[in-house]
Amino acid sequence: MRIIGLTGNIAAGKSSVAAELAAAGLPVIDADALAREVVAPGTPALDAIVARWGPAILAADGTLDRATLRRRILTDPAERAALEAITHPAIAARRTARTAELAATGTPVIVCDIPLLFEAALEDTVDEIVLVDAPVAVRRARLIRDRGIDPAEADALIAAQMPAERKRAHADVVIENVGSRAELEAAVAALVTRLLDPSATPP
């Protein structure tokens, strides 16, 4: 069994690649989904977050107001580190459990979709790293156009992550997401073919 770490900076198109991999039949463990699970109402992580930042970061229904919390921590590395100290261990535990469940079924390849793979120093937890990338200007435009994010917040979101240049140097595969959807799908299809070939080796 091989574990593939799928990553990419914000608005690079990682989620689109993850969806294509899942559609091709590869099991995908989504870190964003795990992150939502570990802060659901009644979880220790959400209790710790409320204790740290107060009830103002909760929505009216008692769920975490992710946008409000993001604005609180976005430009403060110490605040981000405090949040990560609460959530990352819980997310890692769930990822480990899901990986074990899938491994027990005999699946040959598991994709772990981890946005902060490099920032969280998780490179050694996967067998191969696939990075989805696009130029900063393209990603910034996508954040503003597609997600309705204010330009200043878009800049802060981009600045909060490790520069893609550093990630590219340590990735086994880089998928460039600057062309058409068809070009992206073709790149993912080629990746799937290689991953499912037992005789293939990482590039």
C-alpha positions in Angstrom: 0.0 0.0 0.0 1.2 3.5 -0.9 0.1 6.7 0.8 0.0 9.7 -1.5 0.1 13.2 0.0 -1.9 15.6 -2.1 -1.3 19.2 -1.3 -1.4 22.7 -2.8 -1.6 26.3 -1.7 -5.0 28.0 -1.5 -6.9 28.3 -4.8 -4.3 26.2 -6.7 -7.0 23.6 -7.6 -6.1 20.9 -5.1 -9.8 20.2 -4.4 -10.5 19.7 -8.1 -7.7 17.2 -8.4 -8.9 15.4 -5.2 -12.4 15.1 -6.8 -10.9 13.7 -10.0 -8.9 11.1 -8.1 -11.9 10.1 -6.1 -14.0 9.8 -9.3 -11.3 7.5 -10.7 -11.8 5.2 -7.7 -8.9 6.2 -5.5 -9.9 6.5 -1.8 -9.3 10.1 -0.7 -9.0 11.2 3.0 -9.9 14.9 3.0 -8.1 16.9 5.8 -10.7 19.7 5.4 -13.5 17.2 6.1 -11.6 15.9 9.1 -11.0 19.4 10.3 -14.7 20.1 10.3 -15.4 16.8 12.1 -13.0 17.5 15.0 -14.6 20.9 15.7 -18.2 19.7 15.6 -20.4 20.7 18.6 -19.5 18.7 21.7 -16.0 17.8 20.6 -13.0 18.5 22.9 -11.4 20.6 20.2 -14.3 23.0 19.9 -14.5 23.3 23.7 -10.8 24.2 23.7 -11.3 26.8 20.9 -14.1 28.5 22.7 -12.1 28.5 25.9 -9.2 30.2 24.0 -11.1 32.7 21.8 -14.5 33.0 23.5 -18.1 32.3 22.5 -18.0 35.0 19.8 -16.4 32.5 17.4 -19.6 30.4 17.5 -22.4 30.7 15.1 -26.0 31.0 16.3 -26.5 27.3 16.0 -23.5 26.5 18.2 -21.2 25.5 15.4 -17.8 27.0 14.8 -17.9 30.3 12.8 -14.9 29.4 10.7 -14.8 32.8 8.9 -14.8 34.7 12.2 -12.0 32.5 13.6 -10.0 32.8 10.4 -10.1 36.6 10.7 -8.9 36.3 14.3 -5.9 34.2 13.6 -5.0 35.0 9.9 -2.3 37.7 10.5 -1.0 36.5 13.8 1.4 33.5 13.7 1.1 32.9 17.4 -2.7 32.7 17.2 -2.5 30.3 14.2 -0.1 28.1 16.2 -2.5 28.1 19.1 -5.3 26.8 16.9 -3.1 24.3 15.2 -2.0 22.9 18.6 -5.7 22.2 19.3 -6.8 20.8 16.0 -3.8 19.2 14.3 -3.4 16.3 16.8 -7.2 15.5 16.6 -7.0 15.6 12.8 -3.9 13.4 12.7 -5.6 10.8 14.9 -8.6 10.7 12.6 -6.4 10.4 9.5 -4.5 7.5 11.1 -7.7 5.7 11.9 -9.2 6.2 8.4 -5.9 5.1 6.8 -5.9 1.9 8.9 -9.5 1.2 8.0 -8.7 1.5 4.3 -5.5 -0.5 4.6 -7.5 -3.3 6.1 -9.5 -3.5 2.9 -6.4 -4.2 0.8 -6.5 -1.0 -1.2 -3.2 -0.4 -3.0 -3.3 3.4 -2.9 -4.6 5.9 -0.4 -4.7 9.6 -1.1 -4.4 12.0 1.8 -5.5 15.4 0.9 -3.5 17.7 3.2 -3.5 21.4 2.5 -0.8 22.1 5.1 1.3 19.0 4.5 4.6 21.0 4.4 3.6 23.6 7.0 2.7 20.8 9.4 5.9 18.9 8.6 4.0 15.8 7.5 6.2 14.9 4.5 7.5 11.7 6.2 4.0 10.4 6.8 3.4 9.8 3.1 5.2 7.8 0.4 4.8 10.3 -2.4 3.9 14.0 -2.6 1.7 15.5 -5.3 1.6 19.3 -5.4 -1.0 21.2 -7.3 0.2 24.6 -8.2 -0.7 27.9 -10.0 1.0 31.3 -10.0 0.2 33.6 -7.1 -1.6 36.1 -9.4 -3.8 33.4 -10.7 -4.7 32.1 -7.2 -5.3 35.6 -5.9 -7.7 36.2 -8.8 -9.5 33.0 -8.1 -10.0 33.8 -4.4 -11.5 37.2 -5.3 -13.6 36.1 -8.2 -14.7 32.6 -7.2 -14.9 32.9 -3.4 -15.8 36.6 -3.1 -12.9 37.2 -0.7 -11.8 40.7 -0.1 -8.4 41.4 -1.9 -6.7 42.2 1.4 -7.9 39.0 3.0 -6.9 37.1 -0.2 -3.3 38.5 0.2 -3.2 37.5 3.8 -4.4 34.0 3.1 -1.7 33.6 0.5 1.0 35.1 2.7 0.0 32.7 5.6 1.2 29.7 3.6 4.6 28.5 2.7 5.6 29.8 -0.8 4.9 27.3 -3.5 8.5 27.6 -4.7 9.7 25.9 -1.6 7.1 23.2 -1.9 7.9 22.5 -5.5 11.5 21.6 -4.5 10.3 18.8 -2.3 7.3 17.5 -4.3 7.6 14.2 -6.2 5.0 15.4 -8.8 3.8 18.9 -9.7 0.5 19.3 -11.4 0.3 22.7 -13.1 -3.3 24.1 -12.9 -3.1 27.1 -15.3 -4.8 25.7 -18.3 -8.3 24.4 -19.2 -10.3 21.9 -17.1 -9.6 19.3 -19.8 -5.9 19.8 -19.4 -6.2 19.3 -15.6 -8.2 16.2 -16.1 -5.7 14.8 -18.5 -2.9 15.4 -16.0 -4.8 13.7 -13.2 -5.7 10.7 -15.5 -2.0 10.2 -16.2 -1.2 10.3 -12.5 -4.0 7.8 -11.8 -2.6 5.4 -14.4 0.8 5.5 -12.9 -0.4 5.2 -9.3 -2.4 2.1 -10.1 0.4 0.4 -12.0 2.2 -1.9 -9.5 5.4 -1.8 -11.6 5.5 2.0 -11.7 7.9 4.0 -9.5 7.6 7.7 -8.5 9.2 10.1 -10.9 
